[in-house]
Amino acid sequence: MSESSHDLSVPWVQRFTETTWTVIDVSFALLLAAGTLTHLYVFPSSIPRSVLIPLDLAATLPIAVRRRYPGTSLSIVVVALAISTATGRSLAPVPVIALPLYSFTVVTNRRRSLYTLVGVESSLLVGLAVAALADRAHGDVTFNLILAAATWVVGDAVRTRRGYLEEQERQRHEQAVDNATRAIVEERLAIARELHDVLAHSLAVIAIQSGVGRHLLDTQPGQAREALEVIEYTSRDALDELRHVLGALRSADHDTVPTPGLAELHELVRSVISTGTSVELVTRGAEELVAPGLQLSLYRIAQEALTNVVKHAPGARARVELVVGHDEIRLDVTNTPSAQTRPNGPPGHGLLGMSERASLFGGTLRAEPQSHGGFAVTAVFPRERER
């Protein structure tokens, strides 16, 4: 949309600048002053002009600054108009009270503006009473009283609507900030999960193989060489996956970046077997029909579960079973008790990451020890949500 068409969609009154409004107010004040002075000379009064002219100017000229000084301009106009009314000239039907009272009402809270209205009406009534006692009340003496009340009603309605619109705008802004903050947090969590899943498994394999190579370097150099080859392969594979993740973060089109799926489970199992951990992989169902996003989550859950077996249950036998059924998709990763004892390190974020990945697709994840001493990780996803 062009700038010109955007400007045309804005109401013409809202396109006025502050300078434009000032010029309009000054012009209107001068016009009212000229009109009241002309009326004074066309229809002479018993009150000397030296008294009435200052009153007429005081009742009209402050309108020029009603936006910048609403309270001051209203006070001057009310005092001048009350005194003029007391002399028998209410200036009706010139609406001198309307503009300054409106400007004051729209920028002031309701209680204060209502008290001000009572003061305005009281001042005009005092002037009217003085004129009546002096037998000078001529013409439409109630015009300013009615006009002041009507002006307050309009100004209060405008102020209320402006406040409502401002509150809506504030809420929209806060909602936008909350959404942006939530999106940033969710993106950071997604990045953290992906980096953890990419690096944790590979580093665990590298740690195990480097230990094996160190122990066998002098006595069995052939096996030590095999361990170093596994380290080389695993580190390169980790670097490739890390490049994919970073490429996805930099690319506007994340779909162009290849991500591991269920077809890569066999390669994952082989990498774990290379660490000396026995792993059995069983798959049932048409895994190729599973959505790519869910395939990635299933792969990462299996990867993290097997990584935990390598890290915390050395020597245990693991089993990965994937069942793609009609109503649900189920992934079970279990392991037998470990033949060795290894102290637990500081708590990580693996289980939390697996739970978050499961919840993204409406699934559930359960990770708990088994009765015979092993450990089991079970992830279940409904096919309806996956579709």
C-alpha positions as CSV (number, residue, x, y, z in Angstrom):
1,M,0.0,0.0,0.0
2,S,1.3,3.4,-1.0
3,E,1.8,6.2,1.4
4,S,-0.8,8.3,-0.3
5,S,-3.5,5.6,-0.2
6,H,-2.7,5.1,3.5
7,D,-3.2,8.8,4.2
8,L,-6.5,8.7,2.5
9,S,-7.8,6.0,4.8
10,V,-7.3,8.3,7.8
11,P,-10.2,10.6,8.6
12,W,-9.5,14.1,7.3
13,V,-9.8,15.6,10.8
14,Q,-7.1,13.4,12.1
15,R,-4.7,14.4,9.3
16,F,-4.6,18.0,10.8
17,T,-1.3,18.9,12.4
18,E,-1.0,20.8,15.7
19,T,0.0,23.9,13.7
20,T,-3.2,23.6,11.6
21,W,-5.4,23.3,14.7
22,T,-3.7,26.4,16.2
23,V,-4.3,28.4,13.0
24,I,-8.0,27.3,13.1
25,D,-8.4,28.2,16.8
26,V,-6.8,31.6,16.3
27,S,-8.9,32.3,13.3
28,F,-12.1,31.3,15.1
29,A,-11.2,33.4,18.1
30,L,-10.6,36.5,15.9
31,L,-13.8,35.8,14.1
32,L,-15.8,35.6,17.3
33,A,-14.1,38.7,18.7
34,A,-14.9,40.6,15.5
35,G,-18.5,39.5,15.6
36,T,-19.1,40.5,19.2
37,L,-17.4,43.9,18.7
38,T,-19.5,44.5,15.6
39,H,-22.6,43.6,17.5
40,L,-21.6,46.0,20.2
41,Y,-21.3,48.9,17.7
42,V,-24.4,48.0,15.8
43,F,-26.5,47.6,18.9
44,P,-25.3,50.1,21.5
45,S,-25.7,49.3,25.2
46,S,-26.1,51.5,28.2
47,I,-22.9,50.1,29.6
48,P,-19.8,52.1,28.4
49,R,-17.9,50.5,25.6
50,S,-14.7,50.9,27.6
51,V,-16.2,48.2,29.9
52,L,-17.8,45.9,27.3
53,I,-14.9,45.8,24.8
54,P,-12.4,44.2,27.3
55,L,-15.1,41.8,28.4
56,D,-15.8,40.8,24.8
57,L,-12.1,40.3,24.0
58,A,-11.6,38.3,27.2
59,A,-14.6,36.1,26.4
60,T,-13.4,35.3,22.8
61,L,-9.6,35.6,22.4
62,P,-8.6,32.9,25.0
63,I,-10.2,30.4,22.6
64,A,-7.0,30.7,20.5
65,V,-5.0,28.9,23.2
66,R,-7.7,26.5,24.4
67,R,-5.7,23.4,23.4
68,R,-2.4,24.5,25.1
69,Y,-3.9,26.1,28.2
70,P,-7.4,24.6,28.6
71,G,-7.9,25.4,32.2
72,T,-6.6,29.0,32.0
73,S,-8.6,29.8,28.9
74,L,-11.8,28.4,30.4
75,S,-11.3,30.4,33.6
76,I,-10.8,33.7,31.7
77,V,-13.8,33.0,29.4
78,V,-16.1,32.1,32.3
79,V,-15.2,35.1,34.4
80,A,-15.6,37.5,31.4
81,L,-18.9,35.8,30.3
82,A,-20.3,35.9,33.9
83,I,-19.5,39.7,34.2
84,S,-20.9,40.3,30.7
85,T,-24.1,38.4,31.6
86,A,-24.4,40.6,34.7
87,T,-24.3,43.7,32.5
88,G,-27.2,42.3,30.4
89,R,-25.1,40.9,27.5
90,S,-24.9,37.1,27.6
91,L,-23.4,37.1,24.1
92,A,-26.0,34.5,23.0
93,P,-26.0,32.8,20.5
94,V,-22.2,33.1,20.2
95,P,-20.8,29.8,21.6
96,V,-17.8,31.2,23.4
97,I,-18.2,28.8,26.4
98,A,-18.3,25.7,24.3
99,L,-14.8,25.3,22.9
100,P,-12.7,26.0,26.1
101,L,-15.1,23.9,28.2
102,Y,-14.9,21.0,25.7
103,S,-11.1,21.2,25.6
104,F,-10.9,21.1,29.4
105,T,-13.4,18.2,29.7
106,V,-11.6,15.9,27.2
107,V,-8.3,16.2,29.0
108,T,-9.5,16.0,32.6
109,N,-11.0,13.1,34.6
110,R,-14.7,13.0,35.0
111,R,-14.9,14.1,38.7
112,R,-12.7,17.2,38.1
113,S,-14.5,18.2,34.9
114,L,-17.9,17.7,36.6
115,Y,-16.8,20.0,39.5
116,T,-15.7,22.5,36.9
117,L,-19.0,22.4,35.2
118,V,-20.8,23.1,38.5
119,G,-18.5,26.1,38.9
120,V,-19.2,27.3,35.4
121,E,-22.9,27.0,35.8
122,S,-22.8,28.7,39.2
123,S,-20.8,31.6,37.8
124,L,-23.2,32.1,35.0
125,L,-26.2,31.9,37.4
126,V,-24.6,34.5,39.6
127,G,-24.2,36.8,36.6
128,L,-27.7,36.1,35.5
129,A,-29.1,36.8,39.0
130,V,-27.2,40.2,39.1
131,A,-28.7,41.1,35.7
132,A,-32.1,40.1,36.8
133,L,-31.9,42.2,40.0
134,A,-30.7,45.2,37.9
135,D,-33.5,44.5,35.4
136,R,-30.9,43.9,32.7
137,A,-31.7,40.3,31.8
138,H,-32.6,40.5,28.2
139,G,-32.6,38.0,25.3
140,D,-31.9,34.3,25.6
141,V,-30.4,34.4,29.1
142,T,-30.4,30.5,29.5
143,F,-28.4,29.9,26.3
144,N,-25.0,29.7,28.0
145,L,-26.3,27.5,30.8
146,I,-27.7,24.9,28.4
147,L,-24.7,25.1,26.1
148,A,-22.3,24.5,29.0
149,A,-24.2,21.4,30.1
150,A,-24.4,20.0,26.6
151,T,-20.8,20.7,25.9
152,W,-19.7,18.8,29.1
153,V,-21.8,15.8,28.0
154,V,-20.2,15.7,24.6
155,G,-16.7,16.2,26.0
156,D,-17.1,13.5,28.6
157,A,-18.3,11.1,26.0
158,V,-15.3,11.8,23.8
159,R,-12.9,11.5,26.7
160,T,-14.5,8.2,27.7
161,R,-14.2,6.8,24.1
162,R,-10.6,8.0,23.8
163,G,-9.8,6.3,27.1
164,Y,-11.4,3.1,25.9
165,L,-9.5,3.2,22.6
166,E,-6.2,4.0,24.4
167,E,-6.8,1.1,26.8
168,Q,-7.5,-1.2,23.8
169,E,-4.3,-0.1,22.1
170,R,-2.4,-0.6,25.3
171,Q,-3.7,-4.1,25.7
172,R,-2.9,-4.9,22.1
173,H,0.6,-3.6,22.6
174,E,1.1,-5.6,25.8
175,Q,-0.3,-8.7,24.0
176,A,2.1,-8.1,21.1
177,V,5.0,-7.8,23.5
178,D,3.9,-11.0,25.4
179,N,3.5,-12.9,22.1
180,A,7.0,-11.7,21.0
181,T,8.5,-12.6,24.3
182,R,6.8,-16.0,24.3
183,A,8.0,-16.6,20.7
184,I,11.6,-15.8,21.7
185,V,11.4,-18.1,24.7
186,E,9.9,-20.9,22.7
187,E,12.6,-20.4,20.0
188,R,15.4,-20.5,22.6
189,L,13.9,-23.7,24.0
190,A,13.7,-25.2,20.6
191,I,17.3,-24.3,19.8
192,A,18.4,-25.6,23.2
193,R,16.6,-28.9,22.6
194,E,18.1,-29.3,19.1
195,L,21.6,-28.5,20.1
196,H,21.4,-30.8,23.1
197,D,20.1,-33.7,21.0
198,V,22.7,-33.1,18.3
199,L,25.7,-32.9,20.6
200,A,24.8,-35.0,23.7
201,H,24.7,-38.3,21.8
202,S,27.8,-37.7,19.8
203,L,29.8,-36.5,22.8
204,A,28.7,-39.5,24.8
205,V,29.9,-41.8,22.0
206,I,33.2,-39.9,21.7
207,A,33.7,-40.0,25.5
208,I,33.2,-43.8,25.6
209,Q,35.4,-44.5,22.6
210,S,38.2,-42.2,23.7
211,G,38.3,-44.1,27.0
212,V,38.4,-47.4,25.2
213,G,41.1,-46.2,22.9
214,R,43.2,-44.9,25.9
215,H,43.0,-48.3,27.7
216,L,43.7,-50.3,24.6
217,L,46.4,-48.1,23.0
218,D,49.4,-50.1,24.3
219,T,47.9,-53.6,24.5
220,Q,45.5,-53.8,21.5
221,P,46.4,-51.0,19.1
222,G,44.1,-52.5,16.4
223,Q,41.0,-52.0,18.6
224,A,42.3,-48.6,19.7
225,R,42.5,-47.6,16.0
226,E,38.9,-48.7,15.6
227,A,37.9,-46.6,18.5
228,L,39.6,-43.6,17.0
229,E,37.8,-44.2,13.7
230,V,34.5,-44.3,15.5
231,I,35.4,-41.0,17.2
232,E,36.4,-39.5,13.8
233,Y,33.1,-40.6,12.2
234,T,31.0,-39.5,15.1
235,S,32.6,-36.1,15.4
236,R,32.2,-35.5,11.7
237,D,28.5,-36.6,11.9
238,A,28.0,-34.3,14.8
239,L,29.5,-31.4,12.9
240,D,27.3,-32.1,9.9
241,E,24.1,-32.1,12.1
242,L,25.3,-29.0,13.9
243,R,25.7,-27.3,10.5
244,H,22.2,-28.3,9.6
245,V,20.8,-26.8,12.9
246,L,22.7,-23.6,12.4
247,G,21.6,-23.5,8.8
248,A,18.0,-23.8,9.9
249,L,18.4,-20.9,12.3
250,R,19.8,-18.7,9.6
251,S,17.5,-19.8,6.8
252,A,14.0,-18.3,6.3
253,D,12.9,-21.7,4.8
254,H,13.6,-24.3,7.4
255,D,12.1,-27.0,5.3
256,T,15.0,-26.9,3.0
257,V,17.3,-28.2,5.7
258,P,17.4,-32.0,6.0
259,T,16.5,-33.4,9.4
260,P,16.9,-37.0,10.7
261,G,13.8,-39.2,10.7
262,L,12.8,-42.8,11.4
263,A,14.8,-44.0,8.5
264,E,18.0,-42.9,10.3
265,L,17.2,-45.0,13.4
266,H,19.3,-47.9,12.0
267,E,22.3,-45.6,11.7
268,L,21.7,-44.3,15.2
269,V,21.6,-47.9,16.5
270,R,24.9,-48.7,14.7
271,S,26.6,-45.7,16.3
272,V,25.5,-46.8,19.7
273,I,26.6,-50.4,19.1
274,S,30.0,-49.1,18.2
275,T,30.4,-48.0,21.8
276,G,30.0,-51.6,23.0
277,T,26.4,-51.3,23.9
278,S,24.1,-54.0,22.6
279,V,21.0,-52.6,20.9
280,E,18.1,-54.3,19.3
281,L,15.8,-52.3,16.9
282,V,12.3,-53.5,16.2
283,T,9.9,-51.5,14.0
284,R,6.3,-52.3,13.0
285,G,4.0,-50.4,10.8
286,A,4.3,-47.9,7.9
287,E,6.9,-45.5,9.4
288,E,7.1,-43.6,6.1
289,L,3.6,-42.3,6.6
290,V,4.5,-40.5,9.8
291,A,4.8,-36.7,9.4
292,P,8.3,-35.4,9.2
293,G,8.1,-33.2,12.3
294,L,6.9,-36.2,14.4
295,Q,9.6,-38.4,12.8
296,L,12.2,-35.9,14.1
297,S,10.7,-35.9,17.6
298,L,10.7,-39.7,17.7
299,Y,14.3,-39.9,16.4
300,R,15.5,-37.3,19.0
301,I,13.7,-39.2,21.9
302,A,15.2,-42.5,20.8
303,Q,18.6,-40.7,20.5
304,E,18.4,-39.2,24.0
305,A,17.2,-42.4,25.6
306,L,20.1,-44.4,24.0
307,T,22.6,-41.7,25.0
308,N,21.4,-42.1,28.6
309,V,22.0,-45.9,28.3
310,V,25.5,-45.3,27.1
311,K,26.3,-42.7,29.8
312,H,24.6,-44.2,32.8
313,A,24.2,-48.0,32.1
314,P,27.5,-49.2,30.5
315,G,27.3,-52.9,29.6
316,A,23.5,-52.9,29.5
317,R,21.5,-54.3,26.6
318,A,19.1,-51.9,25.0
319,R,16.0,-52.4,22.9
320,V,14.2,-49.9,20.7
321,E,10.7,-50.8,19.6
322,L,8.7,-48.5,17.3
323,V,5.1,-49.4,16.5
324,V,3.1,-47.3,14.0
325,G,-0.5,-48.3,14.7
326,H,-3.8,-47.1,13.4
327,D,-4.7,-45.1,16.5
328,E,-1.3,-44.3,18.0
329,I,2.4,-44.3,17.5
330,R,4.4,-45.9,20.3
331,L,8.2,-45.8,21.0
332,D,9.7,-47.9,23.7
333,V,13.4,-47.7,24.6
334,T,14.3,-50.1,27.4
335,N,17.6,-51.4,28.8
336,T,18.6,-54.2,31.2
337,P,20.4,-53.4,34.4
338,S,24.0,-52.2,34.0
339,A,26.8,-54.6,34.7
340,Q,28.9,-51.7,35.9
341,T,28.3,-48.9,38.4
342,R,29.0,-45.4,37.2
343,P,28.4,-42.3,39.4
344,N,25.7,-40.1,38.2
345,G,26.8,-36.7,37.0
346,P,24.9,-33.4,37.5
347,P,21.3,-33.5,36.4
348,G,20.8,-32.6,32.7
349,H,18.0,-31.5,30.5
350,G,17.5,-34.7,28.5
351,L,14.3,-35.9,30.1
352,L,12.8,-32.4,30.0
353,G,13.7,-32.1,26.3
354,M,12.1,-35.5,25.5
355,S,8.9,-34.4,27.4
356,E,8.7,-31.1,25.5
357,R,9.2,-32.9,22.2
358,A,6.3,-35.3,23.0
359,S,4.0,-32.5,24.1
360,L,4.5,-30.6,20.9
361,F,2.6,-33.3,19.1
362,G,0.0,-34.0,21.8
363,G,1.9,-37.1,23.0
364,T,2.9,-38.3,26.4
365,L,6.3,-39.5,27.7
366,R,7.0,-41.7,30.6
367,A,10.5,-42.4,31.9
368,E,10.9,-44.7,34.9
369,P,12.9,-47.6,36.3
370,Q,11.7,-51.1,35.7
371,S,11.0,-53.7,38.3
372,H,14.0,-55.9,37.2
373,G,16.4,-53.0,37.6
374,G,16.6,-51.6,34.1
375,F,15.0,-48.4,32.8
376,A,12.3,-47.7,30.3
377,V,11.3,-44.6,28.2
378,T,7.9,-44.8,26.5
379,A,6.5,-42.1,24.2
380,V,2.9,-42.4,22.8
381,F,1.5,-40.1,20.1
382,P,-2.1,-40.1,18.9
383,R,-2.4,-40.5,15.1
384,E,-5.3,-38.0,15.0
385,R,-3.0,-35.2,16.2
386,E,-0.2,-36.4,14.0
387,R,-2.4,-36.2,10.9
